Amino acid sequence: MQDLSRLSGTTALVTGASGGIGAEFAHRLARRGADVVLVARSGDKLEGLASSLRSAHGVRVLTQKLDLSEPGAAGAMYEWSVEKGVEIGFLVNNAGGGVGGAAAKADPAAVAAMVQLNANTPVESTIRFLPGMVERGTGTVVNVSSASAFLPTPYLAGYASAKALVRSFTLAVADEAAGSGVRVLALFPGVTATGQKSEDVLPEMARLGGIRTPEQVVGTAFRALGSGRISVVDGRRYATFARLNQLLPERAALALARRLTKRIAAF
């Protein structure tokens, strides 16, 4: 298994790397000596981050501008890495985002793209990059889900269910990978100050669990990896929230979720 304090000789791939949690993962990985592949839709932001990482840490940084909400994007990302001769030893599937509102009023294309981004792409990406890690007997996969994965959420139904899929998939794969030398972690952030304004859309949730920072979220992830855990919820209050949701009767859990998303219900 990899020594996470020193990652020289490892190449990490981080999706959704243009800001927030993804950018923080990139900084921490580069600080540990890893070369980094940055993937996101915003080419200008990626190049800015890449330049900063090269200057600060002297590592190799590649960028790939790619919309991971499009079908086939995970395959394109993998094939690009093969063409570049890049062997990925640390994969962070972080790219994500959601649209809210009642399912009866939703735009089918927008929901399909959201599910592609939040569920299909990280699943396919994991399946494509994992075999090489298992064959080499070393590697790390971090799939960023959400505290929403623990609670079916009215008015965020597509987003929460996509994140729940990532939770189930990642835990199952972590069990399959046990003993292979590959770490697999499901990470569940709550409301995080990432620039996506989620604290504005979900003020009740933010008051319940607090607004976390990318630094806190990524710190939680690395501590969990170091201790051999296969899943971790960031923040004590969000962890308590996740445990309680699993104990509540269905109707009570749904009523709680509806209360937390009441601003979205008005859209």
C-alpha positions, 0 to 999 in steps of 0.5 A: 500500500502507498505511503500517503505522506510521500507520493513521489513517483505516483500520478494522481488524477483529480476530477472537478479540479478547477476549484473547491474540494478538487483543487484542495486535493490537487494541492495536498497531493502535489505537496506530497510529491505526486504528479497530478492530472487535473480534469474539469470543464474550465480550461483557464482555471485548470491552467492557472492551478497547474502553473501554481502547483508546478511553481510551488512543488516542482511536480509534473501537472497535466490538464484535460478540459472535459465535461464529465456530464457527457456520456462517454466522458469517463472513457475519453478521460481514460483513453487520454491517459493511455495516449499520454502514457500516464499511469494513474495511482491515485484517483479522486472522482470529485466532479459533481453538482446538482439541479433542484426542484420537483421531479414533475417539473424537471428538465429530463436532459438536465437530470440525465446530465446530472446523473451522468456527472454524479453517478455514471462517470465516477462508476465508470472511471473507477472501473477503468482505472482500478484494474491497473492499480490491482495489477500493480498491487498499489493505488488509491480511489476516493469517490466523493459522494455527499451527506445527501446519500444517506437520505432520499431528498424531495426536490433533490431527488435525482442528485441525492439518489445519484450520490446514494448510488456512488455510496453503495458502489464504492463500499462494495468495491472497497470490499472487493479490493480488500487485501489487494493493496488498493485503498478505496474510500467513499467520502461524504461532505455536507454543505461545503464552501466550494463556490457553488453557493450550496450554502445559499440554496440549502440554508437549513442544512447549513445551519444544521451541520455548519459550512465546512471548508475544502481544507477540512473535507480533504483533511478528513479524507486523508485521515480516513485513508491513513486509518484504513477506513472505507467511508467517512462523513466530513464533520461531526454534526454531518456524521451524526446526521447521517447516522440518525437518518438511517434510524428514522422511519421512512416518513420521518426521514422524508419529512426532515429532508423536505424541511431541509430543502424547502427553499428549493421546493419554491422554485 
